[in-house]
Amino acid sequence: MSSLSDFFSQKKNLPNILTFSRIAVVPLLIILLYFDSRILNFFTALLIIAAAVTDGLDGYLARKYQMVTSFGKLLDPVADKVMLVAAMVMLVYLGRAPAWIVCLILCREIAITGLRAVMAEQGIVIDASPLAKYKSVFQIVAVVALTIHYPLFGIDAHVVGIVFIWLALGLTWWTGYQYFNKAMPCLLDSKE
């Protein structure tokens, strides 16, 4: 039985390593947010931005160098959700994000992850819509701004974060509806 490190060393698959790094950074993200300070908030925001960059980079590299793997297809959306869930929960803990908005966003994310799993079982891949990409950007901007929290360069980061989390909530639920609407005929035709 091979371990995860054997998988990476045998495949030398940089896209998978980048994807896995988003999960590996979660404990550090939680610790940095737990010790709330302006400087740690700023470095945590940079860490979240770096992780978001790896999200685009891993997919680009996998496609460009034909390194797309089943492991990467499975792990990529999970890595995104794990990092965002951890950050949003910590922002609720710090009193920076409304708990009810975070709950609604997380419920949608879990539901769509489950829907994708069911559809994948049937051999159907649901690609992310262009609006879903905006949803992800809005979620990341909200999390980064709420992580910074304090005024920065004359801009109230907390207010920016609240505006973007509201926009993210709207897009999150709208795109969730689109995914379920698209999948419904396949789910209704299922033999099970």
N, C-alpha and C positions, 0 to 999 in steps of 0.2 A: 504494500500500500504506500503510495507516494504522498508526501506532504505538500502543502501549498508552496513552501519554499522550493521544493523539487520541481513543482510545476513551473514556477517562474524561471528557475535556473536552466531547466531543459528547454523551455520555449524562448527564453530571452525576449519576451514579448513586452516591449515598452508600453504599448497602449494598456495592457492589462495591469501592469505595475502602476501606471498613472491612475487608473480607475481604483485599484485597491488602496492607493495612497489617500484617497478621499475618505475611506472608512478608517484607515489607520490614524488619521489626524483628529478624529472625533474626541478621544480622551483628552488630548491637549487643548482642543477647543473648549471643552467643558471646564477644565481646570482654569484656563485663562479667563473665562467669563465668570467663574466662581469668585475669583479674587478681583473684584470690580475696581478698576482704576482707569484713569484717562489713558495712560500710556499702554496698559495691557489691552484696553478696548481697541485702541488704534492697531496694535499688532495682531489682535484677533481678527479684526476686519481685514487686514492684509492677508492673513491666513485663509480666510473665507474666499477672498478674491482669487488668491492663487489656486485654491481648490476648484473654483468655478472655471478658471482658465484651463485646468487639466481636463475638465469635462468636455470642452470643445476640442482640445488638443488630442485626447486619446482617440476619439472617433475619427478625427481627420487622419491621424497616423495609421490607424487600423485600416481605413479604406485605401489610403494612398499606397501603403506598402503591403496590401493584401494580407493583413494580420488579423482579420476579423475571426473571432472564435466564439463558440457557444458560451464559454465561460464569460467572455467580455460582454456578450449580448445580455446575459443574465445579470451580471454584476453591475454594469453601468447604471441602469436606472435605480438599482438598490443603493448604490453608493451615493447617488444624488439625494435620495430620500433620507438616508441615514444621517448625512451631514446636515441637511436642512432641518430635520426633526430635532436633532440634538441642539442646534443653534436656537430654534424657535422655542423649545421647551425651556432652555436657559434664559431666554429673553422674557418669557412669562415669569419665571422664578425671580428675575431681577425687577419685575414690575414695569417693563418697557413695552411689552406687547400685550394686547387684550387677549386673555385666555380663550374667550369664545371664538375669536377670529382664528387663532392658531388651531383650536379644535376642529373647526370647519375645514380649514386647509388640510390638516392632517387626515381627517376622515376621507376627504376626496382622494388624497394621494394613496391611501391604503386601498380604497375601493378600486381605483384605476390599476394599481399594481396587481390586485386580485383578478380584475377583468382581463388584463393582459396575459396572466398566467393561464386562465381558462381558455382564452382564445388561442394561445400558443399550443395548448394541448390538442386543439382541433387543427393545428397547422396554419393558423391565421395570425399574421403579424399586423399589429395596429401601429402604424408609424405616427410619430408626433406631428401634430398639425402646426402650421406656422404660428397660430395663436398660442399653442402650448409652449412654443419657444419663448414668446413674449412673456407668458405666465412665469416661466422659470427665471427670466431676466428680472421681472418685477419682484419675485420672491427674493432673489439674491440681493437686489438693491435695497429692499426693505430690511433684510437681515443685516446687511453691512451698515446701513444708516442707523438702525436701532442698536447695533453693537457699538458703534462710535458714540452714539447717544448725546454727547456734549456738542456745543457749537464748535464748528471747525471752519476756518476761513470765512467767518461771518455768516455761515449757514447753520441753521438749527437742525442738526442731523436727526434729532428725535422726530421733529415735525415731518421731515422728508420721509423718514421710515414709516411713520403712521400713514401718510398719504399713499406710499407705495404698497403697504400691506393691505390697505383697502382696495387698491387697484388689483393687487395680486389675488385677493379673495374673489373679486368679481370674475376675473379671467380664469381662476382655478375652477370655479363652479361652472362657468360657461363651457370651458373645454371638457370638463367632466361629463356634462350633458352631451356634448358632441360625441365623445368616445362611446358612451352607452347607447346613444341613438344609432351610431354607425354599427355597433356590435349586436344590437337587438335582433335583427333578422337572423343572424347566425346562432344566437343563443336560443331563439324560439324554434329554429329548425333542428336543434340538437336532439339526438335520439334518447338521451338520458333523461 
